[in-house]
């Protein structure tokens, strides 16, 4: 099936080439597009030299805007499957075939660090946040999820169309699951090994983490209200 790997990237010149080469080694038949989200470093040049197609946004729009750009591209170019991967090297390309294969059956496949035991170890605060959001989404969707903050995902044609039309802008991973469940999508998680960031630094500061928790919780609850109204109307 025609498959596209979407890599949103903001100032990731230190890791992006290795990520692209890893994909080329483990999934040589897929196409790769880097959404260069207004980077001020050499991300665009390094990604192009590594063999990826690059779409450069004129200014930084954030992960949500970057990913929606990728999904719009996938929709217009007729891709059957679109895989989201981070530019910082956290998502091993060796796990790609597993996600792509499952995406032939499910609308969305989430690579999870916790659905089964993996070698990944996260700091206590981050792990607490992951557990909180996974429990919240499991509650409002009535489906068990273990890793709702994972950005390693494979989407089929239905989800590509939905995300091209709407994708949450700010810290979107958690809210986007509730949105898909509201649209009747079939979602699964598969075990996926992940690494720590290989280069650069995260844009999420302690202050932003507090904002993230509050904002995403409210967004999920609002989506849940719409989800329940839809269910009642049916």
Secondary structure, DSSP 8 states (H G I E B T S, - for coil): --EEEEEEESS-TTTHHHHHHHHHHH-TTSEEEEEEES-SSSHHHHHHHTT-EEEEESS--HHHHHHHHHHHHHHHTT-SEEEEEETTS-B-GGGHHHHHHHTTTSSEEEEESSSS--S----HHHHHHHHHHHHHHHHHHTS--S-TT---EEE-HHHHHHHHH---SSS-HHHHHHHHHHTT--EEEEE--B----SS--S--HHHHHHHHHHHHHHHHHHHHHHHHHHHH-
